[in-house]
Amino acid sequence: MTGPILLTGGSGRLGQELRQLMPDLIAPPRQELDITQPETLTACLARYRPAGLIHAAAYTNVAQAETDRDLCWQVNVQGTRHLVQATQHLGIPLIHISTDYVFAGERGNYREGDMPGPPLNYYALTKLVAEEVVRVHPHPLIIRTSFRPRTWPYPVAFTDVFTSQDYVDVIAPDIALAIQHWADIPDDTLHIATERKSVYELAQRRCPTVQPGSRSQARVPLPADSSLDCTRWQTLKQAWSLAHA
Ligand SMILES: NC(=O)c1ccc[n+]([C@@H]2O[C@H](COP(=O)([O-])OP(=O)(O)OC[C@H]3O[C@@H](n4cnc5c(N)ncnc54)[C@H](OP(=O)(O)O)[C@@H]3O)[C@@H](O)[C@H]2O)c1
């Protein structure tokens, strides 16, 4: 891809990791690019003339979204709509970062083509609607993923919630690889995560003192098993590594 790549959400957990891995990414701060204010987006696209856009900005506080619905919708749905409208008009390809929470989590091991929903909480609803907004774009790539900060942030982790999420410093290099190979990805949806495990098992890897808990303790309904089947991603990665061997 020739030309700069613009990143939204560059100050976030994932965005900061991506910027370290890909220092050429252009990541305007919110004062310069507020996705709820379309005129700031138009100005940025004219200023940087990006060859592609990575959309990692979102309202991500799952518990707070239950009561802060208007802002969550404005950022996750309307903000994404502004990006789609502006980039499709200029023929700029778009990568949208989505979540495993688009699935209800009744059975896990979800493949890209599986029907999402019904969403279990308001954040998940907005992320699912945002995916459908993005599918209007002629060159979309929706990356569904899930990650935690580098260190486990809570005293408790749930033994009865299953996930393929991982720590952000494990997930971000794969997302950076996907960005680098963007032109070689034939699909419009890609699951990037690691193997299925309980959240407790994941937490123990970096916080051996973490206590076991249950999802019944959560302040908001959470999917029981939102693990993602990542075969498509693993196959692509293997093909690229063979091509470079
Ligand atoms: N964290 C997870 O567990 C997880 C799991 C699956 C998928 N995801 C998805 O991954 C992506 C990145 O998540 P994250 O955890 O890295 O996010 P985060 O740490 O919560 O950061 C959110 C980012 O979005 C920006 N943002 C919020 N509202 C904005 C607006 N109106 N205009 C411009 N920027 C705005 C924030 O900017 P400010 O610094 O200015 O607030 C920040 O850079 C999101 O799409 C999220 O849905 C996250």
The ligand as a Tripos MOL2 file, in Angstrom:
@<TRIPOS>MOLECULE
LIG
   48    52     1     0     0
SMALL
NO_CHARGES

@<TRIPOS>ATOM
      1 N1        -10.3470   -3.8940   25.0670 N.am      1 LIG1
      2 C1        -10.9450   -5.0060   24.7020 C.2       1 LIG1
      3 O1        -11.0830   -5.9500   25.4960 O.2       1 LIG1
      4 C2        -11.4700   -5.1680   23.3060 C.ar      1 LIG1
      5 C3        -11.9430   -6.4160   22.9420 C.ar      1 LIG1
      6 C4        -12.3990   -6.5980   21.6400 C.ar      1 LIG1
      7 C5        -12.4090   -5.5450   20.7490 C.ar      1 LIG1
      8 N2        -11.9820   -4.3350   21.1620 N.ar      1 LIG1
      9 C6        -12.0390   -3.2390   20.1790 C.3       1 LIG1
     10 O2        -10.7050   -2.8380   19.9250 O.3       1 LIG1
     11 C7        -10.6870   -1.4390   19.6140 C.3       1 LIG1
     12 C8         -9.6660   -0.7450   20.5190 C.3       1 LIG1
     13 O3        -10.0500   -0.9510   21.8800 O.3       1 LIG1
     14 P1         -9.1170   -0.4330   23.0880 P.3       1 LIG1
     15 O4         -9.4220   -1.3140   24.2640 O.co2     1 LIG1
     16 O5         -7.7210   -0.2700   22.6090 O.co2     1 LIG1
     17 O6         -9.7920    0.9790   23.3380 O.3       1 LIG1
     18 P2         -9.4910    2.0080   24.5530 P.3       1 LIG1
     19 O7         -8.2040    1.6830   25.2230 O.co2     1 LIG1
     20 O8        -10.7380    2.0970   25.3670 O.co2     1 LIG1
     21 O9         -9.3110    3.3590   23.7350 O.3       1 LIG1
     22 C9        -10.3730    3.9150   23.0180 C.3       1 LIG1
     23 C10        -9.7950    4.8300   21.9710 C.3       1 LIG1
     24 O10       -10.8830    5.3960   21.2250 O.3       1 LIG1
     25 C11       -10.6940    6.8140   21.2230 C.3       1 LIG1
     26 N3        -11.9590    7.4960   21.1040 N.ar      1 LIG1
     27 C12       -13.0630    7.3760   21.8810 C.ar      1 LIG1
     28 N4        -14.0180    8.2080   21.4660 N.ar      1 LIG1
     29 C13       -13.5230    8.8830   20.3940 C.ar      1 LIG1
     30 C14       -14.0190    9.8760   19.5200 C.ar      1 LIG1
     31 N5        -15.2550   10.3980   19.6620 N.pl3     1 LIG1
     32 N6        -13.2360   10.3310   18.5060 N.ar      1 LIG1
     33 C15       -11.9780    9.8400   18.3490 C.ar      1 LIG1
     34 N7        -11.4390    8.8970   19.1490 N.ar      1 LIG1
     35 C16       -12.2100    8.4300   20.1550 C.ar      1 LIG1
     36 C17        -9.9980    7.1140   22.5390 C.3       1 LIG1
     37 O11        -9.4250    8.4060   22.4770 O.3       1 LIG1
     38 P3         -9.1630    9.2820   23.8300 P.3       1 LIG1
     39 O12        -7.8180    8.8310   24.3360 O.co2     1 LIG1
     40 O13        -9.1820   10.6740   23.3560 O.co2     1 LIG1
     41 O14       -10.2890    8.9570   24.7830 O.co2     1 LIG1
     42 C18        -8.9900    5.9790   22.5820 C.3       1 LIG1
     43 O15        -7.8950    6.2580   21.7340 O.3       1 LIG1
     44 C19       -12.1220   -0.9600   19.7910 C.3       1 LIG1
     45 O16       -12.7730   -0.9840   18.5470 O.3       1 LIG1
     46 C20       -12.7420   -2.0090   20.6940 C.3       1 LIG1
     47 O17       -14.1450   -2.0910   20.5150 O.3       1 LIG1
     48 C21       -11.5050   -4.1150   22.4160 C.ar      1 LIG1
@<TRIPOS>BOND
     1     1     2 1
     2     2     3 2
     3     2     4 1
     4     4     5 ar
     5     4    48 ar
     6     5     6 ar
     7     6     7 ar
     8     7     8 ar
     9     8     9 1
    10     8    48 ar
    11     9    10 1
    12     9    46 1
    13    10    11 1
    14    11    12 1
    15    11    44 1
    16    12    13 1
    17    13    14 1
    18    14    15 2
    19    14    16 1
    20    14    17 1
    21    17    18 1
    22    18    19 2
    23    18    20 1
    24    18    21 1
    25    21    22 1
    26    22    23 1
    27    23    24 1
    28    23    42 1
    29    24    25 1
    30    25    26 1
    31    25    36 1
    32    26    27 ar
    33    26    35 ar
    34    27    28 ar
    35    28    29 ar
    36    29    30 ar
    37    29    35 ar
    38    30    31 1
    39    30    32 ar
    40    32    33 ar
    41    33    34 ar
    42    34    35 ar
    43    36    37 1
    44    36    42 1
    45    37    38 1
    46    38    39 2
    47    38    40 1
    48    38    41 1
    49    42    43 1
    50    44    45 1
    51    44    46 1
    52    46    47 1
@<TRIPOS>SUBSTRUCTURE
     1 LIG1         1 GROUP 0 **** ****
